[in-house]
Amino acid sequence: MAGIPLDPVTGLQNATFTPKKGAPSADFGQVDFMKLIIAQMRNQNPLEPQKDTDFMAQMAQFESLSQMKSVAQGIKAMQGVQELTGATAMLGKQVIGKQVDGTAVARDMVSRELFAAPYSKISSQQRVSVNDDPRIAATIEDAVNAGREVAGRVDRVAIGPDGIPMLIVSGRVVDMFTVAEVR
């Protein structure tokens, strides 16, 4: 019995399942769905087989879910474009909004300026150079003012590391969704 591989959880040998190596994925793709359907067909009760219409209904539901995911991705992309358009429309205008901790935005801007890449994509040595930049030190010092109202002219629009557009007002990072007044 020592030569038979057993699953430590169920105590059974499963000859058809081979676990994937690497990080698990949250996406349930078409290949995964087809594997599930085939496993259902193989393991169904021969005295009460599942009807082919049941399989077709499952496939239709999966296709519907897949299309809804595509639509959701499209809507998310359109929302991002709309947010960026709204932010760029405020360039040069006087606004009143709430300041946010702009450290991540500043790091990303400096990184793009020095290394032509976002902060998340640069090497650790390059990150040290970015963090040594005096603009980052000033932003970190100014982070204590997060939440305070800022009034001034929108000088620049920056995309934060999370993809959300931020306004640069008089050298401070302002969340565009907190803008109370535009002149």
KOLLOSE-987018 format. One record per residue: residue number from 1; x, y, z of N, C-alpha, C in turn. Coordinates in steps of 0.2 Angstrom, whole numbers. Layout:
<nodes>
<node i="NUM" n_px="X" n_py="Y" n_pz="Z" ca_px="X" ca_py="Y" ca_pz="Z" c_px="X" c_py="Y" c_pz="Z"/>
...
</nodes>
This chain:
<nodes>
<node i="1" n_px="4" n_py="-6" n_pz="0" ca_px="0" ca_py="0" ca_pz="0" c_px="4" c_py="6" c_pz="0"/>
<node i="2" n_px="11" n_py="6" n_pz="2" ca_px="15" ca_py="12" ca_pz="2" c_px="16" c_py="15" c_pz="-5"/>
<node i="3" n_px="15" n_py="11" n_pz="-10" ca_px="16" ca_py="14" ca_pz="-17" c_px="10" c_py="18" c_pz="-20"/>
<node i="4" n_px="4" n_py="17" n_pz="-17" ca_px="-2" ca_py="20" ca_pz="-19" c_px="-2" c_py="27" c_pz="-17"/>
<node i="5" n_px="-3" n_py="33" n_pz="-21" ca_px="-3" ca_py="39" ca_pz="-19" c_px="-10" c_py="41" c_pz="-17"/>
<node i="6" n_px="-11" n_py="43" n_pz="-11" ca_px="-18" ca_py="45" ca_pz="-8" c_px="-18" c_py="52" c_pz="-7"/>
<node i="7" n_px="-24" n_py="55" n_pz="-8" ca_px="-25" ca_py="62" ca_pz="-6" c_px="-26" c_py="63" c_pz="1"/>
<node i="8" n_px="-22" n_py="67" n_pz="4" ca_px="-22" ca_py="68" ca_pz="12" c_px="-29" c_py="70" c_pz="14"/>
<node i="9" n_px="-33" n_py="74" n_pz="10" ca_px="-39" ca_py="76" ca_pz="13" c_px="-45" c_py="71" c_pz="12"/>
<node i="10" n_px="-46" n_py="68" n_pz="7" ca_px="-51" ca_py="63" ca_pz="6" c_px="-49" c_py="56" c_pz="7"/>
<node i="11" n_px="-42" n_py="54" n_pz="7" ca_px="-40" ca_py="48" ca_pz="8" c_px="-41" c_py="43" c_pz="1"/>
<node i="12" n_px="-43" n_py="47" n_pz="-4" ca_px="-44" ca_py="43" ca_pz="-10" c_px="-39" c_py="45" c_pz="-16"/>
<node i="13" n_px="-38" n_py="41" n_pz="-21" ca_px="-34" ca_py="42" ca_pz="-26" c_px="-38" c_py="45" c_pz="-32"/>
<node i="14" n_px="-36" n_py="51" n_pz="-35" ca_px="-40" ca_py="53" ca_pz="-40" c_px="-36" c_py="54" c_pz="-46"/>
<node i="15" n_px="-37" n_py="49" n_pz="-51" ca_px="-32" ca_py="49" ca_pz="-57" c_px="-34" c_py="54" c_pz="-62"/>
<node i="16" n_px="-40" n_py="57" n_pz="-62" ca_px="-41" ca_py="62" ca_pz="-67" c_px="-40" c_py="69" c_pz="-65"/>
<node i="17" n_px="-38" n_py="71" n_pz="-59" ca_px="-37" ca_py="77" ca_pz="-57" c_px="-30" c_py="78" c_pz="-56"/>
<node i="18" n_px="-27" n_py="84" n_pz="-59" ca_px="-20" ca_py="86" ca_pz="-58" c_px="-20" c_py="93" c_pz="-56"/>
<node i="19" n_px="-18" n_py="95" n_pz="-50" ca_px="-19" ca_py="102" ca_pz="-48" c_px="-14" c_py="106" c_pz="-52"/>
<node i="20" n_px="-16" n_py="112" n_pz="-53" ca_px="-12" ca_py="117" ca_pz="-56" c_px="-7" c_py="120" c_pz="-52"/>
<node i="21" n_px="-1" n_py="122" n_pz="-54" ca_px="4" ca_py="125" ca_pz="-50" c_px="4" c_py="132" c_pz="-51"/>
<node i="22" n_px="5" n_py="136" n_pz="-46" ca_px="5" ca_py="143" ca_pz="-47" c_px="-1" c_py="146" c_pz="-43"/>
<node i="23" n_px="-2" n_py="152" n_pz="-43" ca_px="-7" ca_py="156" ca_pz="-40" c_px="-14" c_py="154" c_pz="-43"/>
<node i="24" n_px="-19" n_py="153" n_pz="-39" ca_px="-25" ca_py="152" ca_pz="-41" c_px="-28" c_py="158" c_pz="-45"/>
<node i="25" n_px="-32" n_py="157" n_pz="-50" ca_px="-36" ca_py="162" ca_pz="-53" c_px="-43" c_py="163" c_pz="-51"/>
<node i="26" n_px="-45" n_py="169" n_pz="-50" ca_px="-52" ca_py="170" ca_pz="-48" c_px="-57" c_py="170" c_pz="-54"/>
<node i="27" n_px="-54" n_py="170" n_pz="-60" ca_px="-58" ca_py="169" ca_pz="-66" c_px="-60" c_py="162" c_pz="-68"/>
<node i="28" n_px="-66" n_py="161" n_pz="-69" ca_px="-69" ca_py="155" ca_pz="-71" c_px="-70" c_py="155" c_pz="-79"/>
<node i="29" n_px="-65" n_py="152" n_pz="-83" ca_px="-65" ca_py="153" ca_pz="-90" c_px="-69" c_py="148" c_pz="-94"/>
<node i="30" n_px="-70" n_py="148" n_pz="-100" ca_px="-73" ca_py="143" ca_pz="-104" c_px="-70" c_py="136" c_pz="-104"/>
<node i="31" n_px="-64" n_py="136" n_pz="-103" ca_px="-61" ca_py="129" ca_pz="-103" c_px="-63" c_py="126" c_pz="-96"/>
<node i="32" n_px="-63" n_py="130" n_pz="-91" ca_px="-65" ca_py="127" ca_pz="-84" c_px="-72" c_py="125" c_pz="-84"/>
<node i="33" n_px="-76" n_py="129" n_pz="-88" ca_px="-83" ca_py="127" ca_pz="-88" c_px="-84" c_py="120" c_pz="-92"/>
<node i="34" n_px="-80" n_py="120" n_pz="-97" ca_px="-81" ca_py="113" ca_pz="-101" c_px="-78" c_py="108" c_pz="-97"/>
<node i="35" n_px="-73" n_py="109" n_pz="-93" ca_px="-71" ca_py="103" ca_pz="-89" c_px="-76" c_py="101" c_pz="-84"/>
<node i="36" n_px="-79" n_py="106" n_pz="-81" ca_px="-85" ca_py="105" ca_pz="-77" c_px="-90" c_py="101" c_pz="-80"/>
<node i="37" n_px="-92" n_py="103" n_pz="-86" ca_px="-98" ca_py="99" ca_pz="-89" c_px="-96" c_py="92" c_pz="-91"/>
<node i="38" n_px="-90" n_py="91" n_pz="-93" ca_px="-87" ca_py="84" ca_pz="-95" c_px="-87" c_py="80" c_pz="-88"/>
<node i="39" n_px="-85" n_py="83" n_pz="-83" ca_px="-85" ca_py="79" ca_pz="-76" c_px="-92" c_py="77" c_pz="-74"/>
<node i="40" n_px="-96" n_py="82" n_pz="-75" ca_px="-103" ca_py="80" ca_pz="-74" c_px="-106" c_py="75" c_pz="-78"/>
<node i="41" n_px="-104" n_py="75" n_pz="-84" ca_px="-106" ca_py="69" ca_pz="-89" c_px="-103" c_py="63" c_pz="-87"/>
<node i="42" n_px="-97" n_py="63" n_pz="-85" ca_px="-94" ca_py="56" ca_pz="-83" c_px="-96" c_py="54" c_pz="-76"/>
<node i="43" n_px="-98" n_py="58" n_pz="-72" ca_px="-100" ca_py="56" ca_pz="-65" c_px="-107" c_py="56" c_pz="-64"/>
<node i="44" n_px="-111" n_py="56" n_pz="-69" ca_px="-119" ca_py="56" ca_pz="-68" c_px="-121" c_py="49" c_pz="-66"/>
<node i="45" n_px="-127" n_py="49" n_pz="-63" ca_px="-130" ca_py="43" ca_pz="-61" c_px="-133" c_py="39" c_pz="-68"/>
<node i="46" n_px="-130" n_py="33" n_pz="-69" ca_px="-133" ca_py="30" ca_pz="-76" c_px="-140" c_py="28" c_pz="-76"/>
<node i="47" n_px="-143" n_py="28" n_pz="-70" ca_px="-150" ca_py="26" ca_pz="-69" c_px="-154" c_py="32" c_pz="-70"/>
<node i="48" n_px="-152" n_py="38" n_pz="-69" ca_px="-155" ca_py="45" ca_pz="-69" c_px="-151" c_py="50" c_pz="-73"/>
<node i="49" n_px="-149" n_py="49" n_pz="-79" ca_px="-145" ca_py="53" ca_pz="-83" c_px="-148" c_py="60" c_pz="-84"/>
<node i="50" n_px="-143" n_py="65" n_pz="-84" ca_px="-145" ca_py="72" ca_pz="-84" c_px="-147" c_py="73" c_pz="-92"/>
<node i="51" n_px="-152" n_py="77" n_pz="-93" ca_px="-155" ca_py="78" ca_pz="-100" c_px="-150" c_py="83" c_pz="-103"/>
<node i="52" n_px="-150" n_py="82" n_pz="-110" ca_px="-146" ca_py="86" ca_pz="-114" c_px="-148" c_py="94" c_pz="-113"/>
<node i="53" n_px="-155" n_py="95" n_pz="-112" ca_px="-157" ca_py="102" ca_pz="-112" c_px="-154" c_py="105" c_pz="-105"/>
<node i="54" n_px="-153" n_py="101" n_pz="-100" ca_px="-150" ca_py="104" ca_pz="-94" c_px="-143" c_py="106" c_pz="-95"/>
<node i="55" n_px="-139" n_py="102" n_pz="-99" ca_px="-132" ca_py="105" ca_pz="-101" c_px="-132" c_py="111" c_pz="-105"/>
<node i="56" n_px="-137" n_py="111" n_pz="-110" ca_px="-138" ca_py="117" ca_pz="-114" c_px="-140" c_py="123" c_pz="-110"/>
<node i="57" n_px="-144" n_py="122" n_pz="-105" ca_px="-146" ca_py="128" ca_pz="-101" c_px="-140" c_py="130" c_pz="-97"/>
<node i="58" n_px="-136" n_py="126" n_pz="-95" ca_px="-130" ca_py="128" ca_pz="-91" c_px="-125" c_py="132" c_pz="-96"/>
<node i="59" n_px="-124" n_py="129" n_pz="-102" ca_px="-120" ca_py="133" ca_pz="-107" c_px="-122" c_py="139" c_pz="-108"/>
<node i="60" n_px="-129" n_py="140" n_pz="-109" ca_px="-132" ca_py="147" ca_pz="-111" c_px="-131" c_py="151" c_pz="-105"/>
<node i="61" n_px="-132" n_py="149" n_pz="-99" ca_px="-131" ca_py="153" ca_pz="-93" c_px="-123" c_py="155" c_pz="-92"/>
<node i="62" n_px="-119" n_py="151" n_pz="-94" ca_px="-112" ca_py="153" ca_pz="-94" c_px="-110" c_py="158" c_pz="-99"/>
<node i="63" n_px="-113" n_py="157" n_pz="-105" ca_px="-112" ca_py="162" ca_pz="-110" c_px="-115" c_py="169" c_pz="-109"/>
<node i="64" n_px="-120" n_py="169" n_pz="-105" ca_px="-123" ca_py="175" ca_pz="-103" c_px="-119" c_py="178" c_pz="-98"/>
<node i="65" n_px="-116" n_py="175" n_pz="-93" ca_px="-112" ca_py="177" ca_pz="-88" c_px="-105" c_py="180" c_pz="-91"/>
<node i="66" n_px="-103" n_py="177" n_pz="-96" ca_px="-97" ca_py="179" ca_pz="-100" c_px="-98" c_py="186" c_pz="-103"/>
<node i="67" n_px="-104" n_py="186" n_pz="-107" ca_px="-106" ca_py="192" ca_pz="-110" c_px="-107" c_py="198" c_pz="-105"/>
<node i="68" n_px="-110" n_py="197" n_pz="-99" ca_px="-111" ca_py="202" ca_pz="-94" c_px="-104" c_py="204" c_pz="-91"/>
<node i="69" n_px="-99" n_py="200" n_pz="-91" ca_px="-92" ca_py="202" ca_pz="-89" c_px="-89" c_py="207" c_pz="-94"/>
<node i="70" n_px="-90" n_py="205" n_pz="-100" ca_px="-88" ca_py="209" ca_pz="-106" c_px="-91" c_py="216" c_pz="-105"/>
<node i="71" n_px="-97" n_py="216" n_pz="-104" ca_px="-101" ca_py="223" ca_pz="-104" c_px="-98" c_py="227" c_pz="-98"/>
<node i="72" n_px="-98" n_py="223" n_pz="-92" ca_px="-95" ca_py="227" ca_pz="-86" c_px="-88" c_py="230" c_pz="-87"/>
<node i="73" n_px="-84" n_py="226" n_pz="-91" ca_px="-77" ca_py="229" ca_pz="-92" c_px="-78" c_py="235" c_pz="-97"/>
<node i="74" n_px="-82" n_py="235" n_pz="-102" ca_px="-83" ca_py="240" ca_pz="-106" c_px="-86" c_py="246" c_pz="-103"/>
<node i="75" n_px="-90" n_py="245" n_pz="-98" ca_px="-93" ca_py="251" ca_pz="-94" c_px="-88" c_py="254" c_pz="-90"/>
<node i="76" n_px="-84" n_py="250" n_pz="-87" ca_px="-78" ca_py="252" ca_pz="-82" c_px="-73" c_py="256" c_pz="-86"/>
<node i="77" n_px="-72" n_py="254" n_pz="-93" ca_px="-67" ca_py="258" ca_pz="-97" c_px="-70" c_py="265" c_pz="-99"/>
<node i="78" n_px="-77" n_py="265" n_pz="-100" ca_px="-80" ca_py="271" ca_pz="-102" c_px="-80" c_py="276" c_pz="-96"/>
<node i="79" n_px="-81" n_py="273" n_pz="-90" ca_px="-81" ca_py="277" ca_pz="-84" c_px="-75" c_py="280" c_pz="-83"/>
<node i="80" n_px="-69" n_py="277" n_pz="-84" ca_px="-63" ca_py="279" ca_pz="-84" c_px="-61" c_py="285" c_pz="-88"/>
<node i="81" n_px="-64" n_py="284" n_pz="-95" ca_px="-63" ca_py="290" ca_pz="-100" c_px="-67" c_py="296" c_pz="-98"/>
<node i="82" n_px="-73" n_py="295" n_pz="-95" ca_px="-77" ca_py="300" ca_pz="-93" c_px="-74" c_py="304" c_pz="-87"/>
<node i="83" n_px="-71" n_py="300" n_pz="-82" ca_px="-68" ca_py="303" ca_pz="-77" c_px="-62" c_py="308" c_pz="-79"/>
<node i="84" n_px="-58" n_py="305" n_pz="-84" ca_px="-52" ca_py="309" ca_pz="-86" c_px="-55" c_py="315" c_pz="-90"/>
<node i="85" n_px="-60" n_py="314" n_pz="-94" ca_px="-63" ca_py="320" ca_pz="-98" c_px="-65" c_py="325" c_pz="-93"/>
<node i="86" n_px="-68" n_py="323" n_pz="-88" ca_px="-71" ca_py="328" ca_pz="-83" c_px="-65" c_py="332" c_pz="-79"/>
<node i="87" n_px="-60" n_py="328" n_pz="-78" ca_px="-54" ca_py="331" ca_pz="-74" c_px="-50" c_py="336" c_pz="-79"/>
<node i="88" n_px="-49" n_py="334" n_pz="-85" ca_px="-46" ca_py="338" ca_pz="-90" c_px="-50" c_py="345" c_pz="-92"/>
<node i="89" n_px="-56" n_py="344" n_pz="-91" ca_px="-61" ca_py="350" ca_pz="-92" c_px="-60" c_py="355" c_pz="-87"/>
<node i="90" n_px="-57" n_py="353" n_pz="-81" ca_px="-56" ca_py="358" ca_pz="-76" c_px="-49" c_py="361" c_pz="-76"/>
<node i="91" n_px="-45" n_py="359" n_pz="-81" ca_px="-38" ca_py="362" ca_pz="-82" c_px="-39" c_py="370" c_pz="-82"/>
<node i="92" n_px="-35" n_py="374" n_pz="-79" ca_px="-35" ca_py="381" ca_pz="-79" c_px="-40" c_py="384" c_pz="-75"/>
<node i="93" n_px="-45" n_py="381" n_pz="-73" ca_px="-50" ca_py="384" ca_pz="-69" c_px="-49" c_py="384" c_pz="-62"/>
<node i="94" n_px="-52" n_py="389" n_pz="-58" ca_px="-52" ca_py="389" ca_pz="-51" c_px="-57" c_py="384" c_pz="-48"/>
<node i="95" n_px="-54" n_py="380" n_pz="-43" ca_px="-58" ca_py="375" ca_pz="-40" c_px="-57" c_py="376" c_pz="-32"/>
<node i="96" n_px="-62" n_py="373" n_pz="-29" ca_px="-62" ca_py="372" ca_pz="-22" c_px="-63" c_py="365" c_pz="-20"/>
<node i="97" n_px="-59" n_py="361" n_pz="-17" ca_px="-59" ca_py="354" ca_pz="-16" c_px="-55" c_py="352" c_pz="-10"/>
<node i="98" n_px="-56" n_py="345" n_pz="-8" ca_px="-52" ca_py="343" ca_pz="-3" c_px="-46" c_py="340" c_pz="-5"/>
<node i="99" n_px="-40" n_py="341" n_pz="-1" ca_px="-34" ca_py="338" ca_pz="-2" c_px="-33" c_py="331" c_pz="0"/>
<node i="100" n_px="-30" n_py="327" n_pz="-3" ca_px="-29" ca_py="320" ca_pz="-2" c_px="-21" c_py="319" c_pz="-1"/>
<node i="101" n_px="-19" n_py="314" n_pz="2" ca_px="-12" ca_py="312" ca_pz="3" c_px="-10" c_py="310" c_pz="-4"/>
<node i="102" n_px="-6" n_py="314" n_pz="-7" ca_px="-3" ca_py="314" ca_pz="-13" c_px="3" c_py="310" c_pz="-14"/>
<node i="103" n_px="5" n_py="307" n_pz="-9" ca_px="12" ca_py="303" ca_pz="-9" c_px="12" c_py="298" c_pz="-15"/>
<node i="104" n_px="7" n_py="294" n_pz="-16" ca_px="7" ca_py="289" ca_pz="-21" c_px="7" c_py="292" c_pz="-28"/>
<node i="105" n_px="3" n_py="298" n_pz="-29" ca_px="2" ca_py="301" ca_pz="-35" c_px="9" c_py="305" c_pz="-37"/>
<node i="106" n_px="12" n_py="308" n_pz="-32" ca_px="18" ca_py="311" ca_pz="-33" c_px="24" c_py="306" c_pz="-35"/>
<node i="107" n_px="24" n_py="301" n_pz="-31" ca_px="29" ca_py="295" ca_pz="-33" c_px="28" c_py="293" c_pz="-40"/>
<node i="108" n_px="22" n_py="292" n_pz="-42" ca_px="21" ca_py="290" ca_pz="-49" c_px="23" c_py="295" c_pz="-54"/>
<node i="109" n_px="21" n_py="302" n_pz="-53" ca_px="23" ca_py="307" ca_pz="-57" c_px="31" c_py="308" c_pz="-58"/>
<node i="110" n_px="34" n_py="308" n_pz="-52" ca_px="41" ca_py="308" ca_pz="-52" c_px="44" c_py="302" c_pz="-56"/>
<node i="111" n_px="42" n_py="296" n_pz="-55" ca_px="44" ca_py="290" ca_pz="-58" c_px="43" c_py="291" c_pz="-66"/>
<node i="112" n_px="38" n_py="293" n_pz="-68" ca_px="37" ca_py="294" ca_pz="-75" c_px="41" c_py="299" c_pz="-78"/>
<node i="113" n_px="43" n_py="304" n_pz="-74" ca_px="47" ca_py="309" ca_pz="-77" c_px="54" c_py="307" c_pz="-77"/>
<node i="114" n_px="57" n_py="304" n_pz="-72" ca_px="64" ca_py="301" ca_pz="-72" c_px="65" c_py="295" c_pz="-76"/>
<node i="115" n_px="60" n_py="290" n_pz="-76" ca_px="62" ca_py="284" ca_pz="-79" c_px="56" c_py="282" c_pz="-84"/>
<node i="116" n_px="52" n_py="286" n_pz="-86" ca_px="47" ca_py="285" ca_pz="-91" c_px="43" c_py="278" c_pz="-90"/>
<node i="117" n_px="42" n_py="277" n_pz="-83" ca_px="38" ca_py="271" ca_pz="-81" c_px="34" c_py="273" c_pz="-75"/>
<node i="118" n_px="28" n_py="270" n_pz="-73" ca_px="25" ca_py="271" ca_pz="-67" c_px="29" c_py="268" c_pz="-61"/>
<node i="119" n_px="28" n_py="270" n_pz="-55" ca_px="32" ca_py="268" ca_pz="-49" c_px="31" c_py="261" c_pz="-48"/>
<node i="120" n_px="25" n_py="258" n_pz="-50" ca_px="25" ca_py="251" ca_pz="-48" c_px="29" c_py="246" c_pz="-53"/>
<node i="121" n_px="31" n_py="249" n_pz="-58" ca_px="35" ca_py="245" ca_pz="-63" c_px="43" c_py="247" c_pz="-63"/>
<node i="122" n_px="45" n_py="251" n_pz="-59" ca_px="52" ca_py="252" ca_pz="-59" c_px="56" c_py="248" c_pz="-54"/>
<node i="123" n_px="62" n_py="247" n_pz="-54" ca_px="66" ca_py="243" ca_pz="-50" c_px="67" c_py="246" c_pz="-43"/>
<node i="124" n_px="69" n_py="242" n_pz="-38" ca_px="70" ca_py="245" ca_pz="-32" c_px="75" c_py="250" c_pz="-31"/>
<node i="125" n_px="81" n_py="250" n_pz="-35" ca_px="86" ca_py="255" ca_pz="-35" c_px="83" c_py="262" c_pz="-38"/>
<node i="126" n_px="78" n_py="261" n_pz="-43" ca_px="75" ca_py="267" ca_pz="-46" c_px="70" c_py="270" c_pz="-41"/>
<node i="127" n_px="67" n_py="265" n_pz="-37" ca_px="62" ca_py="268" ca_pz="-32" c_px="66" c_py="272" c_pz="-26"/>
<node i="128" n_px="72" n_py="270" n_pz="-25" ca_px="76" ca_py="274" ca_pz="-20" c_px="77" c_py="281" c_pz="-23"/>
<node i="129" n_px="79" n_py="281" n_pz="-29" ca_px="80" ca_py="288" ca_pz="-32" c_px="74" c_py="292" c_pz="-32"/>
<node i="130" n_px="68" n_py="289" n_pz="-34" ca_px="62" ca_py="293" ca_pz="-33" c_px="60" c_py="295" c_pz="-26"/>
<node i="131" n_px="61" n_py="291" n_pz="-21" ca_px="60" ca_py="293" ca_pz="-14" c_px="64" c_py="298" c_pz="-12"/>
<node i="132" n_px="70" n_py="298" n_pz="-15" ca_px="75" ca_py="303" ca_pz="-13" c_px="74" c_py="310" c_pz="-16"/>
<node i="133" n_px="69" n_py="311" n_pz="-21" ca_px="68" ca_py="317" ca_pz="-24" c_px="64" c_py="322" c_pz="-19"/>
<node i="134" n_px="66" n_py="328" n_pz="-19" ca_px="64" ca_py="333" ca_pz="-14" c_px="56" c_py="334" c_pz="-15"/>
<node i="135" n_px="53" n_py="333" n_pz="-21" ca_px="46" ca_py="333" ca_pz="-21" c_px="42" c_py="328" c_pz="-17"/>
<node i="136" n_px="45" n_py="322" n_pz="-17" ca_px="42" ca_py="317" ca_pz="-13" c_px="42" c_py="319" c_pz="-5"/>
<node i="137" n_px="48" n_py="321" n_pz="-3" ca_px="49" ca_py="323" ca_pz="4" c_px="43" c_py="329" c_pz="6"/>
<node i="138" n_px="43" n_py="334" n_pz="1" ca_px="38" ca_py="339" ca_pz="2" c_px="31" c_py="336" c_pz="2"/>
<node i="139" n_px="29" n_py="332" n_pz="-2" ca_px="23" ca_py="329" ca_pz="-2" c_px="21" c_py="325" c_pz="4"/>
<node i="140" n_px="26" n_py="321" n_pz="7" ca_px="25" ca_py="317" ca_pz="13" c_px="24" c_py="322" c_pz="19"/>
<node i="141" n_px="28" n_py="328" n_pz="19" ca_px="27" ca_py="333" ca_pz="24" c_px="20" c_py="336" c_pz="24"/>
<node i="142" n_px="17" n_py="337" n_pz="18" ca_px="11" ca_py="340" ca_pz="16" c_px="5" c_py="335" c_pz="18"/>
<node i="143" n_px="6" n_py="329" n_pz="18" ca_px="1" ca_py="324" ca_pz="19" c_px="-3" c_py="325" c_pz="25"/>
<node i="144" n_px="0" n_py="328" n_pz="30" ca_px="-4" ca_py="329" ca_pz="36" c_px="-10" c_py="334" c_pz="35"/>
<node i="145" n_px="-10" n_py="337" n_pz="29" ca_px="-16" ca_py="342" ca_pz="28" c_px="-21" c_py="338" c_pz="24"/>
<node i="146" n_px="-21" n_py="332" n_pz="23" ca_px="-26" ca_py="328" ca_pz="19" c_px="-33" c_py="329" c_pz="22"/>
<node i="147" n_px="-38" n_py="331" n_pz="18" ca_px="-44" ca_py="332" ca_pz="21" c_px="-46" c_py="339" c_pz="21"/>
<node i="148" n_px="-41" n_py="344" n_pz="21" ca_px="-42" ca_py="351" ca_pz="21" c_px="-44" c_py="353" c_pz="15"/>
<node i="149" n_px="-48" n_py="359" n_pz="15" ca_px="-50" ca_py="362" ca_pz="9" c_px="-45" c_py="366" c_pz="5"/>
<node i="150" n_px="-44" n_py="365" n_pz="-1" ca_px="-39" ca_py="369" ca_pz="-5" c_px="-43" c_py="373" c_pz="-11"/>
<node i="151" n_px="-41" n_py="379" n_pz="-12" ca_px="-44" ca_py="383" ca_pz="-17" c_px="-38" c_py="385" c_pz="-21"/>
<node i="152" n_px="-39" n_py="385" n_pz="-28" ca_px="-34" ca_py="387" ca_pz="-32" c_px="-35" c_py="385" c_pz="-39"/>
<node i="153" n_px="-30" n_py="386" n_pz="-44" ca_px="-31" ca_py="385" ca_pz="-51" c_px="-28" c_py="378" c_pz="-52"/>
<node i="154" n_px="-32" n_py="374" n_pz="-56" ca_px="-30" ca_py="367" ca_pz="-58" c_px="-24" c_py="368" c_pz="-63"/>
<node i="155" n_px="-18" n_py="366" n_pz="-61" ca_px="-12" ca_py="366" ca_pz="-65" c_px="-11" c_py="360" c_pz="-69"/>
<node i="156" n_px="-13" n_py="354" n_pz="-67" ca_px="-12" ca_py="348" ca_pz="-70" c_px="-16" c_py="343" c_pz="-68"/>
<node i="157" n_px="-17" n_py="338" n_pz="-72" ca_px="-21" ca_py="332" ca_pz="-70" c_px="-16" c_py="326" c_pz="-70"/>
<node i="158" n_px="-17" n_py="322" n_pz="-65" ca_px="-12" ca_py="316" ca_pz="-64" c_px="-17" c_py="310" c_pz="-63"/>
<node i="159" n_px="-14" n_py="304" n_pz="-65" ca_px="-18" ca_py="298" ca_pz="-64" c_px="-15" c_py="295" c_pz="-58"/>
<node i="160" n_px="-19" n_py="293" n_pz="-53" ca_px="-16" ca_py="290" ca_pz="-47" c_px="-14" c_py="283" c_pz="-49"/>
<node i="161" n_px="-11" n_py="279" n_pz="-44" ca_px="-9" ca_py="272" ca_pz="-45" c_px="-15" c_py="268" c_pz="-46"/>
<node i="162" n_px="-21" n_py="270" n_pz="-44" ca_px="-27" ca_py="266" ca_pz="-44" c_px="-31" c_py="268" c_pz="-50"/>
<node i="163" n_px="-28" n_py="272" n_pz="-55" ca_px="-31" ca_py="274" ca_pz="-61" c_px="-36" c_py="279" c_pz="-61"/>
<node i="164" n_px="-37" n_py="282" n_pz="-55" ca_px="-42" ca_py="288" ca_pz="-54" c_px="-38" c_py="294" c_pz="-55"/>
<node i="165" n_px="-41" n_py="299" n_pz="-59" ca_px="-38" ca_py="305" ca_pz="-61" c_px="-38" c_py="310" c_pz="-54"/>
<node i="166" n_px="-33" n_py="313" n_pz="-53" ca_px="-32" ca_py="318" ca_pz="-47" c_px="-30" c_py="325" c_pz="-50"/>
<node i="167" n_px="-33" n_py="330" n_pz="-47" ca_px="-31" ca_py="337" ca_pz="-49" c_px="-25" c_py="339" c_pz="-45"/>
<node i="168" n_px="-20" n_py="343" n_pz="-48" ca_px="-15" ca_py="346" ca_pz="-45" c_px="-17" c_py="353" c_pz="-45"/>
<node i="169" n_px="-18" n_py="356" n_pz="-39" ca_px="-21" ca_py="362" ca_pz="-37" c_px="-16" c_py="366" c_pz="-33"/>
<node i="170" n_px="-12" n_py="371" n_pz="-36" ca_px="-7" ca_py="375" ca_pz="-32" c_px="-2" c_py="370" c_pz="-29"/>
<node i="171" n_px="0" n_py="365" n_pz="-32" ca_px="5" ca_py="360" ca_pz="-30" c_px="2" c_py="355" c_pz="-25"/>
<node i="172" n_px="-4" n_py="355" n_pz="-24" ca_px="-7" ca_py="350" ca_pz="-19" c_px="-12" c_py="345" c_pz="-23"/>
<node i="173" n_px="-12" n_py="339" n_pz="-21" ca_px="-16" ca_py="334" ca_pz="-24" c_px="-24" c_py="334" c_pz="-22"/>
<node i="174" n_px="-28" n_py="335" n_pz="-26" ca_px="-35" ca_py="336" ca_pz="-24" c_px="-39" c_py="330" c_pz="-28"/>
<node i="175" n_px="-43" n_py="327" n_pz="-24" ca_px="-48" ca_py="322" ca_pz="-27" c_px="-53" c_py="326" c_pz="-31"/>
<node i="176" n_px="-54" n_py="324" n_pz="-37" ca_px="-59" ca_py="328" ca_pz="-41" c_px="-66" c_py="327" c_pz="-39"/>
<node i="177" n_px="-67" n_py="321" n_pz="-36" ca_px="-74" ca_py="320" ca_pz="-34" c_px="-76" c_py="324" c_pz="-27"/>
<node i="178" n_px="-71" n_py="328" n_pz="-25" ca_px="-73" ca_py="332" ca_pz="-19" c_px="-73" c_py="339" c_pz="-21"/>
<node i="179" n_px="-73" n_py="341" n_pz="-27" ca_px="-73" ca_py="348" ca_pz="-29" c_px="-80" c_py="350" c_pz="-28"/>
<node i="180" n_px="-80" n_py="356" n_pz="-24" ca_px="-87" ca_py="359" ca_pz="-22" c_px="-89" c_py="364" c_pz="-27"/>
<node i="181" n_px="-83" n_py="368" n_pz="-30" ca_px="-85" ca_py="373" ca_pz="-34" c_px="-80" c_py="374" c_pz="-40"/>
<node i="182" n_px="-82" n_py="376" n_pz="-45" ca_px="-78" ca_py="377" ca_pz="-51" c_px="-79" c_py="384" c_pz="-54"/>
<node i="183" n_px="-74" n_py="388" n_pz="-55" ca_px="-75" ca_py="395" ca_pz="-58" c_px="-71" c_py="395" c_pz="-64"/>
</nodes>
